[in-house]
């Protein structure tokens, strides 16, 4: 397993991070809109690596490799 690009332990969820979203975990690729919006907000509406304005939410550990759709395994990147 590779080291995550962004350590979520350094960035706790913001205060307005709803408990329902915090607890959301799924095996599905679908990311709920509130969680997606929060990730975009935390990333400053730009790619977490190159700061490009074209955004997609990606799984850090791929679903096929056992990753889950949850806050700790998602990152905002450009395509």
C-alpha angles and dihedrals in degrees: 000000000000125000112266116253090230125030107223090195088071092053112049117197113278119255092257090056101121117230090233091057093042090056096043112122127162143164088219126095092230113109116201113244095240091054092045091049091049092051091050090049093049091048091053090245092290139093112289090227111032100016092235113160096230106097140199130159111236134187113246091208107035119244090238090057094052099274118145134217099251138119095264093054101046131088135177113240139158116255 
